[in-house]
Amino acid sequence: MSSLVELEHKDFWAMKLLNFDSKSTREKRKTQLHELEEMRLNAYHSSNIYRERVKAYNDKRILERNFQPGFYSILGLFSTSQCFYSIPG
């Protein structure tokens, strides 16, 4: 039992020595957590904006192509009349 009292006594003096105020420390930690959460939300919002801009940029660069069956070879580069090998069918 005496060891618990000694431990509490040591804790009390350590807090007093360090001028430890639990209420102000609690409030400071709460503020830090709120700031961290705000930074996380801002980063999430910024990543969404970046993703939307990259998607718009890539979508703008997509070319519309009309493919006709039998016109392209296996690779899709040459017409069937110029290619040595074409898909039968």
Buried (B, 14 or more C-beta within 10 A) or exposed (E): EEEEEEEEEEEEEEEEEEEEEEEEEEEEEEEEEEEEEEEEEEEEEEEEEEEEEEEEEEEEEEEEEEEEEEEBBEEEEBEEEEBEEBEEE
